[in-house]
């Protein structure tokens, strides 16, 4: 079987995209959702104004490969701290990678990665680089 055939036989990468908190701007996350869908991934978008508890529960129930959190509010550090606290409380270890997207200062990237964020994709990330990062994190 060729690599192309294996890719078409394999399950698509399942990505959940979420907006946590009061941030009401969702144009960017919708563009990312479409980009990932067009790249052959299965995309679930939770919508606006979700709580971290809702997002963690949905990601576990949907058995996603990647959980992408889009933030423009500036509250990324407390939101990701809460998110990882909730993930640590799960009965079983979670099996998905976490991606941060949106507008975040460069100096926070190291701390986010130390928390467990697999990639930080800023507002200037190209569609090609986003797809490549997601495929890499999903191991495909």
N, CA, C and O atoms as a GROMACS GRO file, in nm:
protein
  560
    1UNK      N    1   0.085  -0.118   0.000
    1UNK     CA    2   0.000   0.000   0.000
    1UNK      C    3   0.089   0.124   0.000
    1UNK      O    4   0.184   0.131   0.078
    2UNK      N    5   0.061   0.219  -0.085
    2UNK     CA    6   0.141   0.341  -0.093
    2UNK      C    7   0.105   0.435   0.022
    2UNK      O    8   0.003   0.417   0.088
    3UNK      N    9   0.190   0.535   0.043
    3UNK     CA   10   0.165   0.632   0.150
    3UNK      C   11   0.034   0.707   0.125
    3UNK      O   12  -0.039   0.737   0.219
    4UNK      N   13   0.005   0.737  -0.001
    4UNK     CA   14  -0.119   0.808  -0.033
    4UNK      C   15  -0.240   0.720   0.000
    4UNK      O   16  -0.338   0.769   0.056
    5UNK      N   17  -0.233   0.592  -0.033
    5UNK     CA   18  -0.343   0.502  -0.001
    5UNK      C   19  -0.361   0.488   0.149
    5UNK      O   20  -0.474   0.485   0.198
    6UNK      N   21  -0.250   0.479   0.222
    6UNK     CA   22  -0.260   0.467   0.368
    6UNK      C   23  -0.327   0.590   0.427
    6UNK      O   24  -0.408   0.579   0.519
    7UNK      N   25  -0.295   0.708   0.374
    7UNK     CA   26  -0.354   0.831   0.428
    7UNK      C   27  -0.504   0.834   0.403
    7UNK      O   28  -0.579   0.882   0.488
    8UNK      N   29  -0.550   0.785   0.289
    8UNK     CA   30  -0.693   0.787   0.261
    8UNK      C   31  -0.766   0.680   0.340
    8UNK      O   32  -0.885   0.695   0.369
    9UNK      N   33  -0.698   0.572   0.377
    9UNK     CA   34  -0.760   0.465   0.455
    9UNK      C   35  -0.766   0.503   0.602
    9UNK      O   36  -0.859   0.465   0.673
   10UNK      N   37  -0.667   0.578   0.649
   10UNK     CA   38  -0.660   0.615   0.790
   10UNK      C   39  -0.777   0.706   0.828
   10UNK      O   40  -0.832   0.778   0.745
   11UNK      N   41  -0.812   0.699   0.954
   11UNK     CA   42  -0.915   0.788   1.008
   11UNK      C   43  -0.868   0.932   0.994
   11UNK      O   44  -0.749   0.960   1.011
   12UNK      N   45  -0.958   1.023   0.964
   12UNK     CA   46  -0.916   1.164   0.958
   12UNK      C   47  -0.879   1.216   1.096
   12UNK      O   48  -0.927   1.167   1.198
   13UNK      N   49  -0.793   1.313   1.096
   13UNK     CA   50  -0.756   1.379   1.222
   13UNK      C   51  -0.880   1.452   1.274
   13UNK      O   52  -0.944   1.527   1.200
   14UNK      N   53  -0.912   1.428   1.402
   14UNK     CA   54  -1.028   1.493   1.464
   14UNK      C   55  -0.979   1.612   1.545
   14UNK      O   56  -0.901   1.597   1.639
   15UNK      N   57  -1.027   1.730   1.508
   15UNK     CA   58  -0.985   1.854   1.573
   15UNK      C   59  -1.108   1.923   1.632
   15UNK      O   60  -1.209   1.940   1.565
   16UNK      N   61  -1.097   1.961   1.758
   16UNK     CA   62  -1.201   2.043   1.820
   16UNK      C   63  -1.142   2.183   1.840
   16UNK      O   64  -1.034   2.199   1.895
   17UNK      N   65  -1.217   2.283   1.794
   17UNK     CA   66  -1.177   2.422   1.813
   17UNK      C   67  -1.276   2.487   1.908
   17UNK      O   68  -1.397   2.469   1.895
   18UNK      N   69  -1.223   2.565   2.003
   18UNK     CA   70  -1.309   2.623   2.106
   18UNK      C   71  -1.270   2.767   2.134
   18UNK      O   72  -1.154   2.806   2.121
   19UNK      N   73  -1.369   2.844   2.174
   19UNK     CA   74  -1.351   2.980   2.222
   19UNK      C   75  -1.393   2.980   2.369
   19UNK      O   76  -1.511   2.964   2.400
   20UNK      N   77  -1.297   2.998   2.457
   20UNK     CA   78  -1.326   2.998   2.600
   20UNK      C   79  -1.332   3.142   2.650
   20UNK      O   80  -1.249   3.225   2.613
   21UNK      N   81  -1.430   3.170   2.734
   21UNK     CA   82  -1.440   3.301   2.796
   21UNK      C   83  -1.529   3.397   2.720
   21UNK      O   84  -1.615   3.356   2.642
   22UNK      N   85  -1.507   3.524   2.744
   22UNK     CA   86  -1.596   3.628   2.693
   22UNK      C   87  -1.557   3.679   2.554
   22UNK      O   88  -1.629   3.761   2.497
   23UNK      N   89  -1.448   3.633   2.500
   23UNK     CA   90  -1.403   3.674   2.367
   23UNK      C   91  -1.511   3.640   2.264
   23UNK      O   92  -1.546   3.523   2.247
   24UNK      N   93  -1.563   3.741   2.196
   24UNK     CA   94  -1.671   3.720   2.101
   24UNK      C   95  -1.629   3.726   1.956
   24UNK      O   96  -1.713   3.722   1.867
   25UNK      N   97  -1.499   3.735   1.931
   25UNK     CA   98  -1.450   3.744   1.793
   25UNK      C   99  -1.417   3.603   1.743
   25UNK      O  100  -1.326   3.538   1.795
   26UNK      N  101  -1.491   3.557   1.642
   26UNK     CA  102  -1.469   3.419   1.598
   26UNK      C  103  -1.437   3.405   1.449
   26UNK      O  104  -1.440   3.294   1.397
   27UNK      N  105  -1.409   3.513   1.382
   27UNK     CA  106  -1.378   3.503   1.240
   27UNK      C  107  -1.254   3.417   1.216
   27UNK      O  108  -1.255   3.330   1.130
   28UNK      N  109  -1.147   3.440   1.292
   28UNK     CA  110  -1.023   3.366   1.274
   28UNK      C  111  -1.039   3.217   1.297
   28UNK      O  112  -0.989   3.137   1.219
   29UNK      N  113  -1.109   3.179   1.403
   29UNK     CA  114  -1.126   3.038   1.433
   29UNK      C  115  -1.211   2.970   1.325
   29UNK      O  116  -1.192   2.852   1.296
   30UNK      N  117  -1.304   3.044   1.267
   30UNK     CA  118  -1.384   2.987   1.159
   30UNK      C  119  -1.301   2.967   1.032
   30UNK      O  120  -1.320   2.870   0.959
   31UNK      N  121  -1.209   3.058   1.007
   31UNK     CA  122  -1.118   3.041   0.893
   31UNK      C  123  -1.028   2.920   0.915
   31UNK      O  124  -1.005   2.841   0.823
   32UNK      N  125  -0.978   2.905   1.036
   32UNK     CA  126  -0.894   2.789   1.069
   32UNK      C  127  -0.975   2.660   1.054
   32UNK      O  128  -0.925   2.561   1.000
   33UNK      N  129  -1.098   2.660   1.102
   33UNK     CA  130  -1.183   2.541   1.090
   33UNK      C  131  -1.200   2.501   0.944
   33UNK      O  132  -1.189   2.383   0.910
   34UNK      N  133  -1.225   2.598   0.860
   34UNK     CA  134  -1.244   2.568   0.717
   34UNK      C  135  -1.113   2.519   0.655
   34UNK      O  136  -1.113   2.426   0.574
   35UNK      N  137  -1.002   2.580   0.692
   35UNK     CA  138  -0.871   2.538   0.641
   35UNK      C  139  -0.843   2.393   0.677
   35UNK      O  140  -0.798   2.315   0.592
   36UNK      N  141  -0.869   2.356   0.801
   36UNK     CA  142  -0.844   2.219   0.845
   36UNK      C  143  -0.940   2.121   0.778
   36UNK      O  144  -0.901   2.011   0.740
   37UNK      N  145  -1.064   2.161   0.764
   37UNK     CA  146  -1.162   2.077   0.695
   37UNK      C  147  -1.121   2.054   0.550
   37UNK      O  148  -1.127   1.942   0.500
   38UNK      N  149  -1.078   2.161   0.483
   38UNK     CA  150  -1.035   2.150   0.344
   38UNK      C  151  -0.911   2.063   0.330
   38UNK      O  152  -0.884   2.010   0.222
   39UNK      N  153  -0.834   2.049   0.438
   39UNK     CA  154  -0.716   1.963   0.439
   39UNK      C  155  -0.751   1.818   0.474
   39UNK      O  156  -0.662   1.734   0.489
   40UNK      N  157  -0.880   1.789   0.485
   40UNK     CA  158  -0.924   1.652   0.509
   40UNK      C  159  -0.945   1.614   0.654
   40UNK      O  160  -0.964   1.496   0.685
   41UNK      N  161  -0.942   1.709   0.742
   41UNK     CA  162  -0.962   1.681   0.884
   41UNK      C  163  -1.108   1.694   0.921
   41UNK      O  164  -1.185   1.765   0.856
   42UNK      N  165  -1.145   1.624   1.027
   42UNK     CA  166  -1.279   1.636   1.083
   42UNK      C  167  -1.274   1.743   1.190
   42UNK      O  168  -1.197   1.732   1.286
   43UNK      N  169  -1.354   1.848   1.176
   43UNK     CA  170  -1.346   1.963   1.265
   43UNK      C  171  -1.478   1.983   1.339
   43UNK      O  172  -1.586   1.979   1.281
   44UNK      N  173  -1.465   2.003   1.469
   44UNK     CA  174  -1.578   2.032   1.555
   44UNK      C  175  -1.552   2.170   1.615
   44UNK      O  176  -1.447   2.193   1.674
   45UNK      N  177  -1.648   2.261   1.600
   45UNK     CA  178  -1.634   2.395   1.658
   45UNK      C  179  -1.739   2.409   1.768
   45UNK      O  180  -1.858   2.391   1.743
   46UNK      N  181  -1.695   2.441   1.888
   46UNK     CA  182  -1.786   2.447   2.003
   46UNK      C  183  -1.867   2.576   2.009
   46UNK      O  184  -1.966   2.582   2.081
   47UNK      N  185  -1.827   2.678   1.935
   47UNK     CA  186  -1.897   2.805   1.942
   47UNK      C  187  -1.834   2.898   2.045
   47UNK      O  188  -1.731   2.867   2.105
   48UNK      N  189  -1.898   3.012   2.062
   48UNK     CA  190  -1.846   3.118   2.149
   48UNK      C  191  -1.882   3.096   2.296
   48UNK      O  192  -1.975   3.023   2.330
   49UNK      N  193  -1.805   3.162   2.382
   49UNK     CA  194  -1.836   3.179   2.524
   49UNK      C  195  -1.847   3.046   2.600
   49UNK      O  196  -1.937   3.029   2.682
   50UNK      N  197  -1.758   2.955   2.575
   50UNK     CA  198  -1.759   2.827   2.646
   50UNK      C  199  -1.676   2.839   2.774
   50UNK      O  200  -1.584   2.920   2.784
   51UNK      N  201  -1.711   2.756   2.870
   51UNK     CA  202  -1.634   2.745   2.993
   51UNK      C  203  -1.530   2.635   2.975
   51UNK      O  204  -1.552   2.542   2.898
   52UNK      N  205  -1.417   2.644   3.044
   52UNK     CA  206  -1.316   2.538   3.031
   52UNK      C  207  -1.373   2.399   3.060
   52UNK      O  208  -1.336   2.301   2.995
   53UNK      N  209  -1.462   2.390   3.157
   53UNK     CA  210  -1.522   2.260   3.192
   53UNK      C  211  -1.600   2.202   3.073
   53UNK      O  212  -1.593   2.082   3.047
   54UNK      N  213  -1.672   2.286   3.004
   54UNK     CA  214  -1.749   2.241   2.887
   54UNK      C  215  -1.656   2.191   2.777
   54UNK      O  216  -1.683   2.089   2.713
   55UNK      N  217  -1.549   2.262   2.756
   55UNK     CA  218  -1.456   2.228   2.648
   55UNK      C  219  -1.384   2.096   2.678
   55UNK      O  220  -1.372   2.010   2.590
   56UNK      N  221  -1.338   2.079   2.800
   56UNK     CA  222  -1.270   1.954   2.837
   56UNK      C  223  -1.366   1.836   2.824
   56UNK      O  224  -1.330   1.733   2.767
   57UNK      N  225  -1.487   1.851   2.875
   57UNK     CA  226  -1.586   1.743   2.865
   57UNK      C  227  -1.614   1.708   2.719
   57UNK      O  228  -1.620   1.590   2.684
   58UNK      N  229  -1.632   1.808   2.636
   58UNK     CA  230  -1.661   1.784   2.495
   58UNK      C  231  -1.544   1.717   2.424
   58UNK      O  232  -1.564   1.626   2.345
   59UNK      N  233  -1.422   1.761   2.452
   59UNK     CA  234  -1.304   1.702   2.388
   59UNK      C  235  -1.288   1.555   2.424
   59UNK      O  236  -1.255   1.474   2.339
   60UNK      N  237  -1.313   1.522   2.549
   60UNK     CA  238  -1.305   1.382   2.592
   60UNK      C  239  -1.416   1.300   2.527
   60UNK      O  240  -1.390   1.192   2.474
   61UNK      N  241  -1.538   1.350   2.528
   61UNK     CA  242  -1.651   1.278   2.470
   61UNK      C  243  -1.634   1.258   2.320
   61UNK      O  244  -1.670   1.152   2.268
   62UNK      N  245  -1.580   1.356   2.251
   62UNK     CA  246  -1.564   1.348   2.106
   62UNK      C  247  -1.438   1.271   2.064
   62UNK      O  248  -1.418   1.246   1.946
   63UNK      N  249  -1.355   1.233   2.160
   63UNK     CA  250  -1.234   1.156   2.134
   63UNK      C  251  -1.149   1.223   2.025
   63UNK      O  252  -1.114   1.160   1.925
   64UNK      N  253  -1.118   1.350   2.046
   64UNK     CA  254  -1.043   1.426   1.947
   64UNK      C  255  -0.893   1.396   1.955
   64UNK      O  256  -0.843   1.347   2.056
   65UNK      N  257  -0.824   1.427   1.846
   65UNK     CA  258  -0.678   1.415   1.842
   65UNK      C  259  -0.613   1.546   1.886
   65UNK      O  260  -0.506   1.547   1.946
   66UNK      N  261  -0.680   1.657   1.853
   66UNK     CA  262  -0.627   1.790   1.881
   66UNK      C  263  -0.739   1.875   1.941
   66UNK      O  264  -0.853   1.872   1.895
   67UNK      N  265  -0.704   1.951   2.045
   67UNK     CA  266  -0.795   2.051   2.101
   67UNK      C  267  -0.729   2.187   2.080
   67UNK      O  268  -0.625   2.216   2.139
   68UNK      N  269  -0.791   2.270   1.996
   68UNK     CA  270  -0.739   2.403   1.969
   68UNK      C  271  -0.822   2.508   2.042
   68UNK      O  272  -0.944   2.512   2.028
   69UNK      N  273  -0.755   2.592   2.117
   69UNK     CA  274  -0.821   2.698   2.192
   69UNK      C  275  -0.782   2.831   2.128
   69UNK      O  276  -0.664   2.866   2.123
   70UNK      N  277  -0.882   2.905   2.081
   70UNK     CA  278  -0.859   3.035   2.018
   70UNK      C  279  -0.892   3.146   2.116
   70UNK      O  280  -1.002   3.152   2.170
   71UNK      N  281  -0.794   3.233   2.139
   71UNK     CA  282  -0.812   3.341   2.236
   71UNK      C  283  -0.760   3.474   2.182
   71UNK      O  284  -0.650   3.482   2.126
   72UNK      N  285  -0.839   3.574   2.200
   72UNK     CA  286  -0.798   3.710   2.163
   72UNK      C  287  -0.815   3.804   2.282
   72UNK      O  288  -0.784   3.923   2.271
   73UNK      N  289  -0.864   3.753   2.393
   73UNK     CA  290  -0.904   3.837   2.506
   73UNK      C  291  -0.790   3.882   2.595
   73UNK      O  292  -0.807   3.974   2.675
   74UNK      N  293  -0.674   3.820   2.584
   74UNK     CA  294  -0.564   3.850   2.675
   74UNK      C  295  -0.568   3.769   2.803
   74UNK      O  296  -0.482   3.785   2.889
   75UNK      N  297  -0.668   3.683   2.818
   75UNK     CA  298  -0.683   3.601   2.939
   75UNK      C  299  -0.627   3.460   2.919
   75UNK      O  300  -0.668   3.367   2.988
   76UNK      N  301  -0.535   3.444   2.826
   76UNK     CA  302  -0.485   3.311   2.792
   76UNK      C  303  -0.414   3.240   2.908
   76UNK      O  304  -0.431   3.119   2.923
   77UNK      N  305  -0.338   3.310   2.989
   77UNK     CA  306  -0.265   3.242   3.097
   77UNK      C  307  -0.362   3.182   3.201
   77UNK      O  308  -0.349   3.064   3.231
   78UNK      N  309  -0.456   3.258   3.256
   78UNK     CA  310  -0.547   3.194   3.352
   78UNK      C  311  -0.638   3.089   3.286
   78UNK      O  312  -0.673   2.990   3.351
   79UNK      N  313  -0.675   3.109   3.162
   79UNK     CA  314  -0.761   3.010   3.095
   79UNK      C  315  -0.687   2.880   3.075
   79UNK      O  316  -0.742   2.773   3.102
   80UNK      N  317  -0.562   2.885   3.027
   80UNK     CA  318  -0.487   2.762   3.007
   80UNK      C  319  -0.450   2.697   3.140
   80UNK      O  320  -0.444   2.575   3.149
   81UNK      N  321  -0.424   2.777   3.242
   81UNK     CA  322  -0.398   2.720   3.375
   81UNK      C  323  -0.520   2.640   3.421
   81UNK      O  324  -0.506   2.527   3.468
   82UNK      N  325  -0.637   2.696   3.408
   82UNK     CA  326  -0.762   2.628   3.447
   82UNK      C  327  -0.783   2.504   3.361
   82UNK      O  328  -0.820   2.398   3.412
   83UNK      N  329  -0.760   2.515   3.231
   83UNK     CA  330  -0.778   2.402   3.140
   83UNK      C  331  -0.688   2.284   3.180
   83UNK      O  332  -0.735   2.171   3.186
   84UNK      N  333  -0.562   2.311   3.208
   84UNK     CA  334  -0.471   2.202   3.246
   84UNK      C  335  -0.501   2.149   3.386
   84UNK      O  336  -0.477   2.031   3.413
   85UNK      N  337  -0.552   2.233   3.476
   85UNK     CA  338  -0.598   2.182   3.606
   85UNK      C  339  -0.712   2.082   3.587
   85UNK      O  340  -0.714   1.977   3.652
   86UNK      N  341  -0.804   2.114   3.499
   86UNK     CA  342  -0.917   2.023   3.472
   86UNK      C  343  -0.869   1.894   3.406
   86UNK      O  344  -0.917   1.786   3.440
   87UNK      N  345  -0.776   1.905   3.314
   87UNK     CA  346  -0.723   1.785   3.248
   87UNK      C  347  -0.651   1.695   3.347
   87UNK      O  348  -0.656   1.572   3.336
   88UNK      N  349  -0.583   1.754   3.444
   88UNK     CA  350  -0.513   1.676   3.547
   88UNK      C  351  -0.609   1.601   3.637
   88UNK      O  352  -0.570   1.501   3.699
   89UNK      N  353  -0.733   1.646   3.646
   89UNK     CA  354  -0.833   1.583   3.732
   89UNK      C  355  -0.908   1.469   3.664
   89UNK      O  356  -0.987   1.400   3.729
   90UNK      N  357  -0.884   1.447   3.537
   90UNK     CA  358  -0.955   1.340   3.465
   90UNK      C  359  -0.917   1.204   3.522
   90UNK      O  360  -0.804   1.184   3.568
   91UNK      N  361  -1.012   1.111   3.520
   91UNK     CA  362  -0.986   0.976   3.569
   91UNK      C  363  -0.882   0.903   3.485
   91UNK      O  364  -0.800   0.828   3.538
   92UNK      N  365  -0.886   0.926   3.355
   92UNK     CA  366  -0.788   0.865   3.264
   92UNK      C  367  -0.710   0.977   3.196
   92UNK      O  368  -0.763   1.086   3.177
   93UNK      N  369  -0.585   0.950   3.159
   93UNK     CA  370  -0.508   1.055   3.090
   93UNK      C  371  -0.573   1.092   2.957
   93UNK      O  372  -0.623   1.004   2.886
   94UNK      N  373  -0.572   1.219   2.925
   94UNK     CA  374  -0.627   1.261   2.797
   94UNK      C  375  -0.527   1.226   2.687
   94UNK      O  376  -0.406   1.220   2.711
   95UNK      N  377  -0.580   1.203   2.567
   95UNK     CA  378  -0.496   1.156   2.457
   95UNK      C  379  -0.486   1.257   2.343
   95UNK      O  380  -0.446   1.220   2.233
   96UNK      N  381  -0.519   1.380   2.367
   96UNK     CA  382  -0.515   1.479   2.260
   96UNK      C  383  -0.411   1.587   2.290
   96UNK      O  384  -0.379   1.615   2.405
   97UNK      N  385  -0.360   1.645   2.182
   97UNK     CA  386  -0.265   1.756   2.195
   97UNK      C  387  -0.344   1.886   2.207
   97UNK      O  388  -0.455   1.897   2.157
   98UNK      N  389  -0.286   1.982   2.274
   98UNK     CA  390  -0.348   2.112   2.295
   98UNK      C  391  -0.273   2.216   2.210
   98UNK      O  392  -0.150   2.221   2.209
   99UNK      N  393  -0.351   2.297   2.139
   99UNK     CA  394  -0.295   2.404   2.056
   99UNK      C  395  -0.357   2.535   2.101
   99UNK      O  396  -0.478   2.544   2.121
  100UNK      N  397  -0.274   2.637   2.115
  100UNK     CA  398  -0.321   2.772   2.147
  100UNK      C  399  -0.315   2.854   2.019
  100UNK      O  400  -0.216   2.851   1.946
  101UNK      N  401  -0.422   2.928   1.994
  101UNK     CA  402  -0.424   3.013   1.875
  101UNK      C  403  -0.481   3.149   1.907
  101UNK      O  404  -0.559   3.165   2.000
  102UNK      N  405  -0.441   3.246   1.828
  102UNK     CA  406  -0.495   3.381   1.846
  102UNK      C  407  -0.386   3.482   1.869
  102UNK      O  408  -0.279   3.476   1.808
  103UNK      N  409  -0.415   3.576   1.957
  103UNK     CA  410  -0.322   3.685   1.985
  103UNK      C  411  -0.269   3.667   2.127
  103UNK      O  412  -0.341   3.683   2.225
  104UNK      N  413  -0.139   3.634   2.134
  104UNK     CA  414  -0.073   3.616   2.263
  104UNK      C  415   0.069   3.670   2.252
  104UNK      O  416   0.134   3.652   2.150
  105UNK      N  417   0.116   3.737   2.355
  105UNK     CA  418   0.254   3.789   2.349
  105UNK      C  419   0.355   3.676   2.332
  105UNK      O  420   0.340   3.568   2.388
  106UNK      N  421   0.458   3.703   2.254
  106UNK     CA  422   0.562   3.604   2.229
  106UNK      C  423   0.624   3.552   2.359
  106UNK      O  424   0.660   3.435   2.369
  107UNK      N  425   0.637   3.640   2.457
  107UNK     CA  426   0.703   3.599   2.583
  107UNK      C  427   0.620   3.498   2.662
  107UNK      O  428   0.674   3.433   2.752
  108UNK      N  429   0.493   3.482   2.632
  108UNK     CA  430   0.411   3.383   2.701
  108UNK      C  431   0.419   3.244   2.638
  108UNK      O  432   0.376   3.146   2.699
  109UNK      N  433   0.475   3.234   2.518
  109UNK     CA  434   0.480   3.106   2.447
  109UNK      C  435   0.557   3.000   2.525
  109UNK      O  436   0.512   2.885   2.533
  110UNK      N  437   0.670   3.035   2.583
  110UNK     CA  438   0.749   2.939   2.660
  110UNK      C  439   0.670   2.885   2.778
  110UNK      O  440   0.670   2.764   2.804
  111UNK      N  441   0.604   2.973   2.851
  111UNK     CA  442   0.527   2.931   2.968
  111UNK      C  443   0.409   2.843   2.926
  111UNK      O  444   0.378   2.745   2.994
  112UNK      N  445   0.343   2.877   2.816
  112UNK     CA  446   0.232   2.795   2.766
  112UNK      C  447   0.282   2.654   2.729
  112UNK      O  448   0.216   2.555   2.760
  113UNK      N  449   0.396   2.647   2.665
  113UNK     CA  450   0.452   2.516   2.628
  113UNK      C  451   0.493   2.436   2.751
  113UNK      O  452   0.480   2.314   2.753
  114UNK      N  453   0.544   2.504   2.855
  114UNK     CA  454   0.578   2.435   2.979
  114UNK      C  455   0.454   2.378   3.047
  114UNK      O  456   0.460   2.274   3.113
  115UNK      N  457   0.340   2.447   3.031
  115UNK     CA  458   0.213   2.397   3.085
  115UNK      C  459   0.169   2.269   3.015
  115UNK      O  460   0.105   2.182   3.075
  116UNK      N  461   0.205   2.258   2.885
  116UNK     CA  462   0.162   2.142   2.808
  116UNK      C  463   0.105   2.174   2.672
  116UNK      O  464   0.061   2.084   2.601
  117UNK      N  465   0.104   2.301   2.633
  117UNK     CA  466   0.056   2.339   2.501
  117UNK      C  467   0.156   2.288   2.397
  117UNK      O  468   0.275   2.314   2.407
  118UNK      N  469   0.105   2.216   2.297
  118UNK     CA  470   0.191   2.157   2.195
  118UNK      C  471   0.239   2.256   2.091
  118UNK      O  472   0.348   2.242   2.037
  119UNK      N  473   0.157   2.357   2.063
  119UNK     CA  474   0.194   2.459   1.964
  119UNK      C  475   0.117   2.586   1.994
  119UNK      O  476   0.003   2.583   2.040
  120UNK      N  477   0.182   2.698   1.966
  120UNK     CA  478   0.118   2.828   1.977
  120UNK      C  479   0.116   2.888   1.836
  120UNK      O  480   0.221   2.916   1.778
  121UNK      N  481  -0.002   2.906   1.784
  121UNK     CA  482  -0.019   2.957   1.648
  121UNK      C  483  -0.077   3.097   1.655
  121UNK      O  484  -0.193   3.116   1.692
  122UNK      N  485   0.002   3.193   1.620
  122UNK     CA  486  -0.040   3.332   1.627
  122UNK      C  487  -0.123   3.375   1.508
  122UNK      O  488  -0.146   3.298   1.415
  123UNK      N  489  -0.167   3.498   1.512
  123UNK     CA  490  -0.254   3.551   1.409
  123UNK      C  491  -0.186   3.559   1.273
  123UNK      O  492  -0.254   3.572   1.171
  124UNK      N  493  -0.055   3.551   1.269
  124UNK     CA  494   0.018   3.558   1.142
  124UNK      C  495   0.054   3.420   1.087
  124UNK      O  496   0.123   3.410   0.986
  125UNK      N  497   0.007   3.314   1.150
  125UNK     CA  498   0.035   3.178   1.101
  125UNK      C  499  -0.034   3.157   0.967
  125UNK      O  500  -0.151   3.192   0.950
  126UNK      N  501   0.038   3.100   0.874
  126UNK     CA  502  -0.020   3.073   0.743
  126UNK      C  503  -0.107   2.948   0.749
  126UNK      O  504  -0.085   2.862   0.835
  127UNK      N  505  -0.204   2.937   0.660
  127UNK     CA  506  -0.285   2.815   0.657
  127UNK      C  507  -0.200   2.689   0.643
  127UNK      O  508  -0.227   2.587   0.707
  128UNK      N  509  -0.097   2.695   0.559
  128UNK     CA  510  -0.009   2.578   0.539
  128UNK      C  511   0.064   2.540   0.666
  128UNK      O  512   0.077   2.421   0.697
  129UNK      N  513   0.110   2.639   0.742
  129UNK     CA  514   0.182   2.608   0.866
  129UNK      C  515   0.087   2.554   0.973
  129UNK      O  516   0.126   2.470   1.054
  130UNK      N  517  -0.036   2.601   0.973
  130UNK     CA  518  -0.135   2.549   1.069
  130UNK      C  519  -0.164   2.403   1.040
  130UNK      O  520  -0.162   2.320   1.132
  131UNK      N  521  -0.190   2.370   0.914
  131UNK     CA  522  -0.216   2.231   0.876
  131UNK      C  523  -0.096   2.144   0.909
  131UNK      O  524  -0.112   2.034   0.963
  132UNK      N  525   0.025   2.190   0.879
  132UNK     CA  526   0.145   2.112   0.906
  132UNK      C  527   0.163   2.088   1.057
  132UNK      O  528   0.198   1.977   1.099
  133UNK      N  529   0.138   2.190   1.138
  133UNK     CA  530   0.151   2.175   1.285
  133UNK      C  531   0.051   2.073   1.338
  133UNK      O  532   0.085   1.988   1.420
  134UNK      N  533  -0.074   2.083   1.291
  134UNK     CA  534  -0.177   1.992   1.338
  134UNK      C  535  -0.144   1.849   1.299
  134UNK      O  536  -0.156   1.757   1.380
  135UNK      N  537  -0.102   1.828   1.176
  135UNK     CA  538  -0.063   1.694   1.131
  135UNK      C  539   0.055   1.641   1.212
  135UNK      O  540   0.057   1.524   1.250
  136UNK      N  541   0.151   1.726   1.240
  136UNK     CA  542   0.267   1.685   1.319
  136UNK      C  543   0.225   1.646   1.460
  136UNK      O  544   0.269   1.542   1.511
  137UNK      N  545   0.143   1.727   1.524
  137UNK     CA  546   0.098   1.697   1.660
  137UNK      C  547   0.014   1.570   1.666
  137UNK      O  548   0.017   1.497   1.765
  138UNK      N  549  -0.061   1.544   1.558
  138UNK     CA  550  -0.144   1.424   1.554
  138UNK      C  551  -0.063   1.301   1.512
  138UNK      O  552  -0.116   1.190   1.509
  139UNK      N  553   0.065   1.323   1.481
  139UNK     CA  554   0.150   1.211   1.441
  139UNK      C  555   0.125   1.161   1.301
  139UNK      O  556   0.145   1.043   1.272
  140UNK      N  557   0.080   1.250   1.212
  140UNK     CA  558   0.050   1.208   1.076
  140UNK      C  559   0.114   1.301   0.975
  140UNK      O  560   0.099   1.280   0.854
   0.00000   0.00000   0.00000
